[in-house]
């Protein structure tokens, strides 16, 4: 293996990481612009899922799951195993019901 490849590989990894971070930043800016214009779509959608087991994907590649207990002031309260988590709807880019198998149990592996 040539020596130049060893020095090129770490640079390639750094550029890939910077590219994915730039993509996430673009999604964040788009979501923020929609919110400033008065976009309440995610708020209305989240209200439809109250009491259901859901998966929330956020701009920063975070994934939250649990049962939606309430939707207040552009935030969602999720409950899982007795613990509550609050997620700001400004950063949510995807909201969906948790996938279930044939027997009605939660799937252990969720693929997109």
WOBELSUL-V448400 format. One record per backbone hydrogen bond with DSSP energy under -1.0 kcal/mol. NH is the residue of the N-H (numbers start at 1). CO is the residue of the C=O. If there is no record, write none. Layout:
# WOBELSUL-V448400
nh & co
NH & CO
NH & CO
This chain:
# WOBELSUL-V448400
nh & co
7 & 3
8 & 4
9 & 5
12 & 8
13 & 9
14 & 10
15 & 11
16 & 12
17 & 13
18 & 14
19 & 15
20 & 16
21 & 17
22 & 18
23 & 19
24 & 20
25 & 21
26 & 22
27 & 23
28 & 24
29 & 25
30 & 26
31 & 27
32 & 28
33 & 29
34 & 30
35 & 31
36 & 32
37 & 33
38 & 35
39 & 34
44 & 40
45 & 41
46 & 42
47 & 43
48 & 44
50 & 47
51 & 68
52 & 49
54 & 66
55 & 96
56 & 64
57 & 94
58 & 62
59 & 91
61 & 58
64 & 56
66 & 54
67 & 79
68 & 52
69 & 77
72 & 75
75 & 72
76 & 87
77 & 70
78 & 85
79 & 67
80 & 83
83 & 80
85 & 78
87 & 76
89 & 74
91 & 88
93 & 57
94 & 57
96 & 55
98 & 53
101 & 105
104 & 101
107 & 99
